[in-house]
């Protein structure tokens, strides 16, 4: 899965915004923190939920919080899926 | 029908099927060479009808707009799509000028942006003039964001063919108690992204985001009732340099 071309990312400091083009049925804006930023970055290429979790675990010291990371990624992906931002096989 | 108009300083040649477009944009007629062309076809009218149906429901969407009116909206959309190429974007808000500076009030539909600018006009008389009550253009000219009137101006067609430098954008929410505070652009961003015209093209969207990022003006959040003292508070604070929260 990856982010559709019709969605664009804007970053200001540690906040990330995902904004769809006018033709998308989702008319809102998704706002997220640094974790969302990394997830969106990973989703520029075709990837999987597991690979994203592995990457985050590699980038940050998550000892004792592995489940939180998995949960955060799962929720973020679910949100992106709900607004139609993901291109999936 | 084919005529040239100038919107937000950009000359456009419009070829429309109906004369209603010309009547709607008459004040903006221009004698000069266009920067780009807008053509409309039946498919554009069908597109706008479908959008109206999505917003208002099938029966109403078909009934409330005539083909002439839908064409006016189609022309607006094609114009709005092109604006980022000219360093501008359409912004959903009520824009008013006071002492040569533009203030834009923005909010979800029905909250009261037009009511608030009407209160400013009642309060300030000839000191204030409406730029556009619904869809002004913000366009950077030599790095200054200018607010332009356009012929697309909402229910009462309140608009003027003028341009004033933008001083502040204010987000309005309804409340019983009036309160205003200056906010950072960071706090305003979700609203700005929500209220700016969203191009169908990715390039247009990214340019719009870049232009919003460039905005170096004041931002305010106003919670207010629809009474005169709300306007007195907002005007007093927004027209002066203040940094703290203020309550009325």
Interface residues (C-beta under 8 A of the other chain):
Chain A: X5 X6 X8 X10 X12 X13 X15 X17 X19 X20 X21 X22 X23 X27 X28 X29 X31
Chain B: X185 X186 X189 X190 X193 X194 X197 X198 X199 X200 X201 X202 X204 X205 X206 X209 X213
